[in-house]
Amino acid sequence: MKAQEQFHRDTWVEVDLDAIEHNIEQISQVIGPKVGIMAVVKANAYGHGYVQIAKTALSSGATHLAVAFIDEALFLRKQGIQAPIVVLGASRPSDAELAARQSIRLTIYSKEWLQQAETYLTKDATLLVHLKCDTGMGRLGIKTAQELKEIEKLVHDIEAISIEGIYTHFATADELDRSYTDRQMDTFTTLVAELKEKPPLVHASNSAAALFRQDSLLSIIRFGISMYGLSPSSEIADRLPAKLIPALSLHTTIVQVKKLKRGEKVSYGATYEAAEEEWIATLPIGYADGWIRKMQGFEVLVDGIRVPLVGRICMDQCMIRLPDEYSPGTRVTLIGRQGKSEIKIEEIADYLDTINYEVACAISARVPRIYWKEKKSVSVLNALM
Ligand SMILES: *Cc1c(COP(=O)(O)O)cnc(C)c1O
């Protein structure tokens, strides 16, 4: 079956799996062969699709996967993925046994958590944990050497728990000024040195640190945004030591074209008025797809040229003004390339006053994803089936 026949709506995301592979190869060259790669596939792989990205990352050299919540890890297990998965966010202590049985690694961030989790564990399975240190992010984590040592001792006494890793997370690794990350790194090094036994995995780097900070690579990096071909921030975008290829593009199709007379209006609130005779086309994508209302006034690509979105964005549809008559069925690109033109996710992020991460994550599950490999579509993700 052709990719487009596996859904019935003319709006879709294309994900280039070769780009994912390429980006992993690029980071491997930057970090060298001694450092491992944990592919961060939380939030539906930053909007790209959990399973296909997880599989591609693993076949491209990643040894571990990371997600934010235990449900995401369970979903990957249900889809047959057996690689080690680390849950980076908080889990319920009552889920410790479930995680242990599924070989899902949990993050430990307090002594209380550990004491509670212990009561749920049986001897049937060992829970592997990663100790999270808060060295300046002010989010999840152990702050003091005292607590860290107590946790290590406690784990030592619990047969069903074993420490696989210790890690921290940087707040400003995507900024040119290195001083805050330097301090976090120092704090982390000091904390790690407090442990009696060094865990197999010591990790700190997100994409930005992996790209820019050799000193923070340690045993493994947590590779998120740049695996998808995106820069961790605009501040460092033109200094990247790797050539990244964005994997995601977003497309739709004109479903109707009409000629409006001068003075006729478009969309809710009738806020847009045709200044003269105008060609207006309707697109089957709206804010429920993640194409949010603030996109009003931005541009999309039709026939390689930029045309404006006019009137309010609706839940499922929006309108554009064409320079000429085009027929229904004409492809419209909202993110990505068309001929020589390109709309980058970063341009949209700037327009929305946010970051590329948020734009990618916002593309909702309702939009089908088509996966490409070697210039051929290889699979489809349709969350509605
Ligand atoms: C999301 C996340 C990452 C990945 O960060 P990127 O900037 O996308 O590379 C790494 N570590 C933690 C703890 C995270 O929550």
The ligand as an SDF file (V2000), in Angstrom:
LIG
                    3D

 15 15  0  0  0  0  0  0  0  0999 V2000
   15.2580   16.3860   27.2240 C   0  0  0  0  0  0  0  0  0  0  0  0
   16.4810   16.1100   27.9810 C   0  0  0  0  0  0  0  0  0  0  0  0
   17.7010   15.9280   27.3050 C   0  0  0  0  0  0  0  0  0  0  0  0
   17.8820   16.1760   25.8220 C   0  0  0  0  0  0  0  0  0  0  0  0
   18.2240   17.5360   25.6210 O   0  0  0  0  0  0  0  0  0  0  0  0
   18.4980   18.1120   24.1610 P   0  0  0  0  0  0  0  0  0  0  0  0
   18.7820   19.5480   24.4030 O   0  0  0  0  0  0  0  0  0  0  0  0
   17.2300   17.9210   23.3890 O   0  0  0  0  0  0  0  0  0  0  0  0
   19.6220   17.3610   23.5840 O   0  0  0  0  0  0  0  0  0  0  0  0
   18.8010   15.5290   28.0490 C   0  0  0  0  0  0  0  0  0  0  0  0
   18.7130   15.3550   29.3870 N   0  0  0  0  0  0  0  0  0  0  0  0
   17.5680   15.5640   30.0730 C   0  0  0  0  0  0  0  0  0  0  0  0
   17.5470   15.3480   31.5430 C   0  0  0  0  0  0  0  0  0  0  0  0
   16.4180   15.9450   29.4000 C   0  0  0  0  0  0  0  0  0  0  0  0
   15.2930   16.1530   30.0770 O   0  0  0  0  0  0  0  0  0  0  0  0
  1  2  1  0
  2  3  1  0
  2 14  2  0
  3  4  1  0
  3 10  2  0
  4  5  1  0
  5  6  1  0
  6  7  2  0
  6  8  1  0
  6  9  1  0
 10 11  1  0
 11 12  2  0
 12 13  1  0
 12 14  1  0
 14 15  1  0
M  END
$$$$
